[in-house]
C-alpha cells in the first residue's frame, strides 16, 4: 500500500543538505504543494511525525502562550491523533509534522482502552498513565537514576529500534494543564520515564542521540556503516518502510553491568532494514555529528 507523507519546507531543506548520501531518485519524487509543503510517495503507512535529524525536531520549541487557547487546543487535537495512529505512550508538539510552529507542549499517557492494552504489552509490569497534557513543563527534581529494563522507543525513530537510556524513577514537575492552571506534581514509574523522554524532545533531543553519546567511537562507526549498507540496498525511488507492530520491538541497544552500550550487528542490521529511509538518513546525520 502506498501513502502520502507531508514534509514541511524545513524538512526538505534538511533533506537537500544530505541528498548526496544516496541517489536523488531514492529520496522519492518531490512536488510542491501550495508553496508551503512538499509531498512524496512512501510505502505502507503515513508518516505524520517528524523523524530524527529534522531541524524543527532538533530545536527547542518556543514557550506556549497560555492566552492562545484555540491554538493550544488545535495542537492537542493533532498530537492526540498522531499519538493514536502509532499507539504511542507520549508525544511532543515538535514531533507532529502538521504543527508548523510547535510550542512547549507534551502529552503523556492515553485514555483509549485499545491503546492502553497495546502499551501494556510493551510495559507489562508498569502502571500505564492516563492522558495528561503538560504545557511548558519543567522538571524541578530527580530521584534515583536507573536504566529502565524495557528501554524506550520513539515516534521520531519509527521502526523497531528501542534502547536503554538513563532515567530517574521519581521526578517533580511544574507545568500548566490544558485549562491553563499551574500544577506542581510528583510522578514515578512509567509516567516519570515518559515525561523525561518528552521533556528531552522539548529540548531538541531524541533518545537515540543519548545512546550515540554513550557509544564508543568504534560503535558509532559501526552504526553508521550499517546504516550506509542498508541505504545502498534501497535502489528504488520509493522510501521503503517495513514498519513493525509497536508491540513487536526487541531491545536493540542494551547496557552491560557497567552501563555501557551494547548491541549485536545482526539484530541492529535487522532493525535498520525495518526502518523508514528518512529515519535512516536522520540516524546517519546524528551519528556523524556526534562523531
C-alpha positions in Angstrom: 0.0 0.0 0.0 1.3 3.4 -0.9 0.6 6.6 1.0 1.5 10.2 1.0 3.7 11.9 3.6 3.6 15.7 4.2 7.0 17.2 4.9 7.5 20.8 5.9 9.8 23.1 3.9 12.3 23.0 6.7 12.4 19.2 6.5 13.0 19.4 2.7 15.8 21.9 3.3 17.3 19.3 5.6 16.8 16.6 3.0 18.5 18.7 0.4 21.6 19.0 2.6 22.0 15.2 2.9 20.8 14.2 -0.6 24.3 13.2 -1.6 24.1 10.3 0.8 22.1 8.2 -1.7 21.0 8.9 -5.3 18.3 11.6 -5.6 15.8 9.1 -7.1 15.9 7.2 -3.7 14.6 10.3 -1.9 11.3 10.0 -3.9 9.6 12.4 -6.2 9.1 15.7 -4.5 6.2 18.0 -5.6 5.5 21.5 -4.2 2.1 21.9 -2.6 0.8 25.5 -2.2 4.4 26.7 -1.6 4.2 25.5 2.0 4.6 21.8 2.0 6.1 19.2 -0.3 4.7 15.7 -0.9 6.4 12.4 -1.6 5.2 8.9 -2.0 6.1 6.3 0.6 5.2 2.7 1.2 2.9 1.1 3.7 1.8 3.8 6.2 1.5 7.6 6.6 4.4 9.3 8.5 2.8 12.2 10.5 5.7 12.5 12.9 9.0 14.3 12.2 11.9 11.9 12.2 15.3 12.2 13.8 17.5 14.8 12.1 14.6 17.1 11.2 15.7 20.7 12.1 12.4 21.5 13.8 12.6 18.4 15.9 16.2 19.2 16.8 15.5 22.7 18.1 13.6 23.5 21.3 10.1 24.9 20.6 9.1 28.3 21.8 7.1 28.6 25.1 3.4 28.1 24.8 1.4 31.3 25.1 -1.4 30.4 27.6 -3.6 33.1 26.1 -3.7 31.3 22.8 -6.4 28.8 23.8 -7.6 28.0 20.3 -4.0 27.3 19.1 -3.3 25.1 22.2 -6.5 23.1 21.6 -5.5 22.6 17.9 -2.0 21.4 18.9 -3.5 19.0 21.4 -6.0 17.7 18.8 -3.3 17.0 16.2 -0.9 15.4 18.8 -3.6 13.1 20.1 -4.4 12.0 16.5 -0.7 11.3 15.8 -0.2 9.5 19.1 -3.2 7.3 18.4 -2.1 6.4 14.9 1.1 4.9 16.2 -0.1 3.6 19.5 2.4 5.9 21.3 2.6 6.5 25.1 3.7 10.1 24.7 4.2 12.8 22.1 5.5 16.4 22.0 4.4 19.2 19.7 7.6 19.4 17.7 7.1 15.7 16.7 3.9 16.4 14.9 4.5 17.2 11.3 1.3 19.0 10.9 2.3 21.6 13.5 4.5 24.0 11.7 5.1 26.3 14.7 5.3 23.9 17.7 5.4 25.2 21.3 6.4 23.7 24.6 3.7 21.2 24.9 3.7 17.4 25.6 1.1 14.7 26.2 1.8 11.5 28.1 -0.5 8.5 28.6 -3.8 7.8 27.0 -7.5 7.2 27.9 -8.1 4.9 24.9 -8.6 1.3 26.1 -7.3 -0.3 22.9 -4.0 1.7 23.0 -3.7 1.2 26.8 -3.9 -2.6 26.1 -1.2 -2.3 23.4 1.1 -0.2 25.6 0.7 -2.8 28.5 2.2 -5.4 26.2 5.3 -3.3 25.9 5.4 -2.4 29.5 3.8 -5.4 31.2 4.8 -4.5 34.8 4.0 -0.8 34.7 1.1 1.4 35.6 0.0 3.0 32.3 -0.6 6.7 32.8 -3.8 8.2 31.7 -3.8 11.2 29.3 -2.0 14.2 30.8 -1.3 17.4 29.0 1.8 19.2 30.1 2.2 22.8 28.9 5.6 24.5 29.5 6.8 21.6 31.7 9.9 21.9 33.8 11.4 19.1 35.9 12.2 20.5 39.3 13.8 17.5 41.0 15.0 14.0 40.1 15.4 11.0 42.4 17.1 7.6 41.9 18.7 7.1 38.5 18.3 3.8 36.6 18.1 2.3 33.2 14.5 1.0 32.6 14.7 -2.6 31.6 12.1 -2.1 28.8 14.2 0.6 27.2 12.3 3.1 25.1 11.3 3.8 21.5 10.1 6.9 19.8 7.6 8.1 17.2 10.5 10.1 15.7 12.6 6.9 15.2 9.9 4.9 13.5 10.6 1.2 13.2 11.8 -1.4 15.7 14.7 0.5 17.3 14.5 0.5 21.1 17.2 1.2 23.6 18.1 1.9 27.2 18.6 5.5 28.4 19.4 6.7 31.9 16.2 8.0 33.5 15.1 8.7 37.1 12.4 6.7 39.0 10.8 9.8 40.5 10.5 13.4 39.4 8.8 16.6 40.5 7.3 18.6 37.6 5.9 22.1 37.2 3.5 22.5 34.3 0.3 24.0 33.1 -2.7 21.8 32.4 -4.9 22.1 29.3 -7.1 24.6 31.2 -4.2 26.9 31.8 -3.9 26.0 35.5 -0.4 25.7 37.0 0.4 22.3 38.6 3.3 21.0 40.6 3.2 17.2 40.9 5.3 14.2 41.6 5.5 11.4 39.1 7.1 8.0 39.4 7.5 4.8 37.4 6.5 4.8 33.7 4.8 8.2 33.9 8.1 9.7 35.1 10.0 7.8 32.4 7.8 9.1 29.6 7.8 12.7 30.9 11.6 12.7 30.9 11.6 11.4 27.3 9.1 14.1 26.2 11.0 16.9 28.1 14.0 15.8 26.1 12.0 16.4 22.9 11.2 19.9 24.2 15.0 20.5 24.5 15.5 19.2 20.9 16.9 15.8 22.0 15.9 12.4 20.6 16.6 9.4 22.8 18.9 7.8 20.2 21.2 10.8 20.5 21.8 10.0 24.1 22.6 6.4 23.2 25.0 7.5 20.5 26.8 9.8 23.0 27.3 6.8 25.3 28.7 4.6 22.5 32.4 4.4 21.9 34.0 5.6 18.7 34.1 2.2 17.1 30.4 1.5 18.0 29.4 4.8 16.3 31.4 3.9 13.2 29.8 0.5 13.1 26.3 2.0 13.3 27.0 4.5 10.5 28.5 1.7 8.3 25.4 -0.5 8.9 23.1 2.5 8.0 25.1 3.1 4.8 24.9 -0.6 3.9 21.1 -0.5 4.3 20.8 2.7 2.3 22.8 1.2 -0.6 20.4 -1.7 -0.8 17.5 0.6 -1.3 17.7 1.1 -5.0 14.1 2.1 -5.8 12.5 5.6 -6.0 10.2 4.7 -3.1 11.0 5.3 0.5 10.7 1.8 1.9 9.2 1.5 5.4 8.6 -2.0 6.6 7.2 -0.8 9.9 6.7 -3.5 12.6 4.0 -3.5 15.1 4.7 -1.3 18.2 4.3 -4.5 20.3 7.0 -6.3 18.3 10.1 -4.3 19.1 13.1 -6.1 20.7 15.7 -4.2 22.7 18.3 -3.1 20.1 20.6 -1.1 22.4 21.1 -2.7 25.8 23.6 -1.9 28.6 26.2 -4.1 30.3 27.0 -4.3 34.0 29.0 -1.1 33.7 26.0 0.6 32.0 27.9 0.8 28.7 26.0 0.5 25.4 25.9 -3.0 23.9 24.3 -4.2 20.6 24.7 -7.0 18.2 25.3 -6.4 14.5 22.7 -9.0 13.2 19.9 -7.5 15.4 20.8 -3.9 14.6 21.0 -4.8 10.9 17.6 -6.3 11.0 16.2 -3.2 12.8 17.7 -0.9 10.3 16.1 -2.9 7.5 12.7 -2.3 9.1 13.3 1.5 9.5 12.0 4.1 7.0 14.6 5.7 4.7 14.0 9.2 6.0 14.7 7.9 9.6 17.9 6.2 8.5 19.1 9.4 7.0 18.5 11.2 10.3 20.2 8.4 12.2 23.3 8.8 10.0 23.2 12.6 10.3 23.1 12.4 14.1 25.8 9.8 14.3 28.1 11.8 12.2 27.5 15.0 14.2 28.4 13.2 17.4 31.5 11.6 15.8 
